[in-house]
């Protein structure tokens, strides 16, 4: 009986972590692949996949040796001191704001595509509906959201399979090998890093495993590999069907090829998947404010939810640019902090070369963003 419970805990932990990793970034990957072709994307995934697994494993080790009820800023303060804690707070908070903004933009666009033919209305109205519904649930602190996220993700996969079955005869392998636009060579860096990131949930996964914390390493590895497999299948289906008509939000370009039926279901489950991830991310950020900065819960909720709305109203609504900024810069900073903590606790010789790699990535991402 204990073995069955252990297996169930492991499966549940994998579902939560992989469900969080497989988030809004998935919808940008076919479009990015269209710009540079399959082989360049494969190279990026190999390199960034290995780097991401290593950083997640390092943070997993830190989680196992650190008291519960801490998030990244609390880890950094404990291992690196107050100065680095301030950097962690800035990178974590800005990164979370950017991610929540990306979820709002995508979820709102999907909601518009699904409902505007029936009810009318502009995209900004649907984005605001999506946003305020999410903030209410973050305020209520829905504890069962991980289960909802898991089943939402499963249903989205079912819809994706339906798209594949309906459109498999339309898949053209030539779509994967178009001439690369080399001016966009650095575009995948931030997007893929964003798509592979799930460190925020690792302390929660470690707490979730209870007395079976030794399973954390396997949970991280399996979750990351599952995410990569799902991403490549998604790229294969969407880009294979829509080709040069692939849009930045992936699903929005399918309707003119497959019709409204199955695409409508895909949009619905895409909304559900992004919505639950939006709430999970908001709850995690709220806990960061409460646990690490000792901010009262209601104020933490306000600080968590409303800056992304302000950013949107000021015109920060380009999906790919948001992912690139958050993934390439903010998550790069978080990776460096994790590696510095790991080096301090283990004297690992591998940490500093990886810090250099992520530092160069941040530099190139800043240059690419400014351009």
C-alpha positions in Angstrom: 0.0 0.0 0.0 2.8 2.4 0.8 4.4 1.7 -2.6 1.2 2.6 -4.3 0.9 5.8 -2.3 4.5 6.7 -3.2 3.8 6.1 -6.9 0.7 8.2 -6.7 2.6 11.1 -5.0 5.3 10.9 -7.7 2.7 10.9 -10.6 0.8 13.8 -9.0 4.0 15.8 -8.4 5.1 15.2 -12.0 1.7 16.3 -13.3 1.8 19.5 -11.3 5.4 20.4 -12.3 5.1 19.4 -15.9 1.7 21.1 -16.1 3.3 24.3 -14.8 6.2 24.1 -17.2 3.9 23.5 -20.2 2.4 26.9 -20.1 1.9 29.9 -22.3 5.3 29.5 -24.0 4.0 26.5 -26.0 1.9 28.8 -28.2 4.9 30.8 -29.4 7.1 27.8 -30.4 5.5 27.0 -33.9 5.9 30.6 -34.9 9.5 30.8 -33.7 10.3 27.6 -35.5 8.8 29.1 -38.7 11.4 31.9 -38.5 14.5 29.7 -38.2 13.5 26.1 -39.1 13.5 22.8 -37.3 17.3 22.2 -37.0 18.0 25.5 -35.3 15.2 25.0 -32.9 16.4 21.4 -32.2 19.9 22.8 -31.4 18.4 25.4 -29.1 16.3 22.8 -27.3 19.3 20.5 -26.8 21.5 23.2 -25.3 18.8 25.0 -23.3 17.2 21.8 -22.3 20.4 20.5 -20.7 21.1 23.9 -19.0 17.5 24.1 -17.7 17.6 20.6 -16.3 20.9 21.3 -14.5 19.6 24.5 -13.0 16.3 22.8 -11.8 18.3 20.0 -10.3 20.5 22.5 -8.5 17.5 24.2 -7.1 16.0 20.9 -6.1 19.1 20.1 -4.1 18.9 23.5 -2.4 15.2 22.9 -1.6 16.0 19.6 0.0 18.5 21.2 2.4 16.5 24.3 3.1 13.6 24.7 5.6 10.1 24.8 4.1 8.0 28.0 3.6 10.6 29.8 1.5 10.7 30.9 -2.1 13.6 32.1 -4.3 14.2 35.4 -2.5 14.2 33.6 0.9 16.7 31.1 -0.4 18.9 33.8 -1.7 18.9 35.8 1.6 19.7 32.6 3.5 22.7 31.6 1.3 24.0 34.8 -0.4 22.9 37.6 1.9 20.6 40.7 1.7 22.2 42.4 -1.3 21.6 39.4 -3.5 18.1 38.9 -2.0 17.1 42.4 -3.4 18.2 41.3 -6.8 16.2 38.0 -6.4 13.1 40.0 -5.4 13.4 42.3 -8.4 14.0 39.5 -10.9 11.4 37.2 -9.5 8.7 39.9 -9.2 9.3 41.4 -12.6 9.6 38.0 -14.2 6.3 36.9 -12.6 4.6 40.2 -13.7 5.8 39.6 -17.2 4.6 36.0 -17.2 1.1 36.9 -15.8 0.9 39.6 -18.5 1.7 37.0 -21.2 -0.9 34.7 -19.8 -3.5 37.5 -19.9 -2.7 38.5 -23.4 -2.9 34.9 -24.7 -5.9 33.9 -22.7 -7.7 37.0 -23.6 -7.0 36.6 -27.3 -8.2 33.0 -27.2 -11.3 34.1 -25.3 -12.0 36.7 -28.0 -11.6 34.2 -30.8 -14.0 31.8 -29.0 -16.7 34.2 -27.9 -16.6 37.4 -30.1 -18.4 35.7 -33.1 -21.3 35.1 -30.7 -21.2 38.1 -28.3 -19.0 40.7 -30.2 -16.6 42.9 -28.4 -12.9 43.9 -28.7 -9.9 41.9 -27.6 -9.2 44.4 -24.7 -12.7 43.6 -23.2 -12.0 39.8 -23.2 -8.4 40.3 -21.8 -9.9 42.3 -18.9 -12.6 39.7 -18.3 -9.9 37.0 -18.2 -7.6 39.1 -16.0 -10.3 40.0 -13.4 -11.6 36.5 -13.2 -8.1 35.3 -12.4 -7.4 37.9 -9.8 -10.6 37.0 -7.9 -9.5 33.3 -7.7 -6.0 34.4 -6.6 -7.6 36.5 -3.8 -9.7 33.4 -2.8 -6.5 31.3 -2.8 -7.9 28.2 -4.6 -5.9 25.3 -3.2 -7.3 22.7 -5.6 -6.0 24.6 -8.7 -3.2 22.1 -9.3 -5.7 19.4 -9.9 -7.7 21.6 -12.2 -4.6 22.5 -14.0 -3.7 18.9 -14.5 -7.1 18.0 -16.0 -7.2 21.1 -18.0 -3.8 20.1 -19.5 -5.1 16.6 -20.2 -8.1 18.0 -22.0 -5.9 20.4 -24.0 -3.8 17.4 -25.1 -7.1 15.6 -26.2 -8.0 18.7 -28.3 -4.5 18.7 -29.7 -4.8 15.1 -30.7 -8.2 15.9 -32.3 -6.5 18.6 -34.3 -3.8 16.2 -35.4 -6.3 13.6 -36.5 -8.4 16.1 -38.4 -5.4 17.8 -40.0 -2.8 15.0 -40.4 -3.4 14.8 -44.2 -2.6 18.5 -44.4 0.8 18.3 -42.6 3.6 19.2 -45.0 7.1 18.4 -43.8 8.5 21.2 -46.0 7.0 23.6 -43.5 9.7 22.7 -41.0 12.6 23.4 -43.3 11.9 26.9 -44.7 14.9 29.2 -45.3 16.0 30.6 -41.9 15.7 34.3 -41.2 19.1 34.6 -39.7 18.3 38.1 -38.4 16.0 36.3 -35.9 18.7 33.9 -34.8 18.6 34.9 -31.1 14.8 34.9 -31.0 14.4 31.4 -29.6 16.6 32.0 -26.6 14.2 33.8 -24.3 11.1 32.0 -25.6 12.5 28.5 -25.1 14.0 29.3 -21.7 10.6 30.7 -20.6 9.0 27.5 -22.0 11.3 25.2 -20.0 11.2 27.1 -16.7 9.5 25.7 -13.5 11.8 26.5 -10.6 9.2 28.6 -8.8 7.2 25.4 -8.2 10.1 23.2 -7.0 9.9 24.2 -3.3 6.1 23.5 -3.5 6.8 20.1 -5.1 9.3 19.3 -2.4 6.8 20.2 0.3 4.1 18.2 -1.6 6.3 15.0 -1.6 6.3 15.0 2.2 8.4 12.1 3.5 9.3 11.0 0.0 11.5 14.0 -0.8 14.2 11.8 -2.3 11.8 11.5 -5.4 12.3 15.2 -6.2 15.2 14.6 -8.6 13.2 12.1 -10.7 10.2 14.3 -10.7 12.2 17.2 -12.1 13.9 15.1 -14.8 10.7 13.4 -15.9 8.7 16.7 -15.9 11.3 18.4 -18.1 11.5 15.6 -20.6 7.7 15.4 -20.8 7.5 19.1 -21.5 10.1 18.9 -24.4 8.3 15.9 -26.0 4.9 17.8 -25.8 6.5 20.9 -27.3 7.9 19.1 -30.3 4.6 17.4 -31.0 2.8 20.7 -30.8 5.3 22.3 -33.2 4.9 19.3 -35.6 1.1 19.5 -35.6 0.6 23.3 -35.7 3.5 24.3 -38.0 3.0 21.2 -40.2 -0.7 22.2 -40.8 -0.5 26.0 -41.1 3.0 26.5 -42.5 3.7 30.2 -43.5 0.3 31.1 -42.0 1.3 30.1 -38.5 0.5 33.0 -36.1 2.3 34.1 -32.9 -0.5 32.4 -30.8 -0.5 29.2 -32.8 -4.2 28.2 -32.4 -5.5 31.4 -33.9 -4.1 30.5 -37.4 -5.9 27.1 -37.5 -9.4 28.2 -38.0 -9.0 29.2 -41.7 -7.5 25.7 -42.4 -9.6 23.3 -40.2 -12.8 25.3 -39.6 -14.3 26.3 -36.3 -15.4 23.0 -34.8 -12.3 21.3 -33.3 -10.4 24.6 -33.2 -13.1 26.0 -30.9 -12.5 23.1 -28.5 -8.8 23.7 -28.7 -9.3 27.4 -27.9 -11.5 26.5 -24.9 -9.0 24.1 -23.4 -6.2 26.6 -24.3 -8.1 29.2 -22.2 -8.5 26.7 -19.4 -4.8 25.8 -19.4 -3.5 29.3 -19.5 -6.0 30.4 -16.9 -5.1 27.8 -14.3 -1.4 28.6 -14.9 -2.1 32.3 -14.5 -3.7 31.5 -11.1 -0.9 29.2 -10.0 1.7 31.8 -10.9 -0.2 34.5 -9.1 -0.6 32.3 -5.9 3.1 31.6 -6.0 4.0 35.2 -6.3 1.6 36.1 -3.5 3.2 33.5 -1.3 6.6 35.0 -2.1 5.4 38.4 -0.8 3.8 36.8 2.3 6.6 34.3 3.2 9.8 36.1 2.2 8.8 39.8 2.5 6.3 39.4 5.4 3.6 41.4 3.6 0.1 41.0 4.8 -2.1 38.8 2.5 -4.5 41.4 1.1 -1.8 43.8 0.3 0.3 41.0 -1.2 -2.7 40.2 -3.5 -2.9 43.8 -4.7 0.8 44.0 -5.4 0.6 40.6 -7.2 -2.3 41.2 -9.5 -2.5 44.8 -10.6 1.0 45.7 -12.0 0.5 43.3 -14.9 -2.8 45.1 -15.7 -1.1 48.5 -15.6 1.6 47.2 -18.0 -1.0 46.0 -20.4 -2.9 49.3 -20.3 0.3 51.1 -21.1 0.8 49.1 -24.3 3.0 46.1 -23.3 1.0 43.5 -25.2 3.4 41.9 -27.7 3.4 38.2 -26.8 6.8 37.2 -28.2 8.6 40.3 -26.9 7.2 39.6 -23.4 8.4 36.0 -23.4 11.8 37.0 -24.7 12.3 39.6 -22.0 11.1 37.4 -19.2 12.8 34.3 -20.4 16.1 35.7 -21.6 16.7 38.3 -18.9 14.7 37.8 -15.7 14.9 34.0 -15.7 18.5 34.2 -16.7 19.2 36.3 -13.6 17.3 33.7 -11.5 19.4 30.9 -13.0 22.6 32.7 -12.0 21.4 33.2 -8.4 20.5 29.5 -8.2 23.9 28.5 -9.5 25.7 30.9 -7.1 23.8 29.4 -4.2 24.6 25.9 -5.3 28.2 26.7 -5.7 28.4 28.1 -2.2 26.8 25.1 -0.6 28.6 22.4 -2.7 31.8 24.0 -4.1 30.7 22.7 -7.5 33.2 23.4 -10.2 30.4 23.4 -12.8 28.5 26.4 -11.4 30.8 29.2 -12.6 30.9 28.1 -16.3 27.1 27.9 -16.3 26.9 31.4 -14.7 29.1 32.7 -17.6 26.8 31.1 -20.1 23.7 32.6 -18.6 25.4 36.0 -18.3 26.3 36.0 -22.0 22.7 35.0 -22.7 21.4 37.9 -20.7 23.8 40.3 -22.5 22.7 39.1 -26.0 19.1 39.2 -25.0 19.4 42.8 -24.0 21.1 43.7 -27.2 18.5 41.8 -29.2 15.7 43.5 -27.3 17.1 47.0 -27.8 17.5 46.3 -31.5 
